[in-house]
Amino acid sequence: MSSSLTPQRPGMHARQISSSSFAEEFNAARSKLGDLTFDDSDTELGSGSDSAGGSPSLSSSDTEGACCSPALSDNTPPSPVSPITTPLTPITDPDVADNFAFAFDIDGVLIRGGRPIPEAIEAMKVLNGENEFGIKVPYIFLTNGGGKFEKERCEDLSQQLEIEVSPGQFICGHTPMREFADRYGTVLVVGGEGETCRAVAEGYGFRDVITPGDILKANAATAPFRKLTESERSASRDLLARGGRLSDIVVEAVFVFADSRDWASDLQIMLDIAQSRGGRLETRSATFTEGPPIYFSHNDVLWSSAHEHARLGMGALRKMVETVFEDTSGGRRLRTHAFGKPQVSTFEFATRLLQQWRAAQHGLAESEPPATVYFVGDTPESDIRGTNAMNDKSRHTEWYSLLVKTGVYQAGTEPKYKPRKLVDTVLDAVNHGIRREMAKLGSCKKTGGRLLPLDDAAMKAIAEGRTPNFVTKAGPFSDP
Ligand SMILES: [Mg+2]
């Protein structure tokens, strides 16, 4: 913890960080994890305005200043993407599909309101070999959600989907934040139930994690209408026990790990820090230009829960922080950062994980990426937008977007970002991908590689990137 009155990184104010340079630095650090397959010098989804539901920060034209992100400016090696506990095996599973894989969003695709979507369990069975071709297909999960240890979330998912889900095939919204653990001293972690996100952050290696509860415990006047419960008070840490005043504490970065449980006080505290002198608690900058960087684990304004209509998510809080900052700072703009989908960097993160997983679980060569990754999501603004952007950038792998009707997307409406294929459920998505691949392959493993009866029309469809008509045991399949 710094005791200096000057900002920790002179000349590198949060609002001067170029979003593209931030993304490049993030990529550079991440590339140390191993050889990435893609030409990934820029993770922006594009410049210009992003009016509805996109990522207004990393995808916006925030070109002010050309300095590096303070987050990733040294050579400290990042932590592994996610632990892979299964030992590498040189034996390739003879029934595994080596040329394609699936990646799934979770909420609104597999799970809704804490319960599995009925077709999800069947879809997992199909991927695990219960399909007309007798093949197993590798898959990973990529969710913007969070607020728990990855291992814990995998245990929940295993139970819900009746399969074994490993942390080696799972990325949640805050997983990439582990790469920042060595970069900052004192950080404020926001969101989630109780003390869980502090524990997750400390598990990532962050050295000094404080929470809004700690600040409220030290100064109840910070948020006049928020009273800590007895259990919250006892769980919160005593910042004054450090032997000084709150103003001796300098927050070097703010990380919103999971959805806020108390938007009003979290908003107040985040604004206080954004308007502070270099992150120093209980101070106010004269220019409103000295606040530390603020990172959100994703930017979803809406998400699909048990309620009939989509609920507000972290992206809405992000908008509030930025808007209220502007309203209370004489019109100065606040630029915050968001991870998660639709950022291409998150999909690249997933690419690396998928290749590790294919090698560890199925014995496939880690250096050879699948030709196609089918991404199944329910939110056009994050899932489909990100998948399509990844497809545009990827040199070796086709990223094929599939939109389901069981979550945020409302059937009958026009999605802002168009999927390659709109389907009813995740089971339809899985069947579509497998049959499309089998049609491309023109053979059926169960029959010893027998060629499927593809006519000229079918071959033309394949050449044009469509799935041809052909008949399987599961019935006619076409993709007009
Ligand atoms: Mg979703």
Boltz pocket constraint, residues with backbone or C-beta under 6 A from the ligand:
constraints:
  - pocket:
      binder: B
      contacts: [[A, 105], [A, 106], [A, 107], [A, 108], [A, 109], [A, 304], [A, 377], [A, 378], [A, 379], [A, 407]]
      max_distance: 6.0
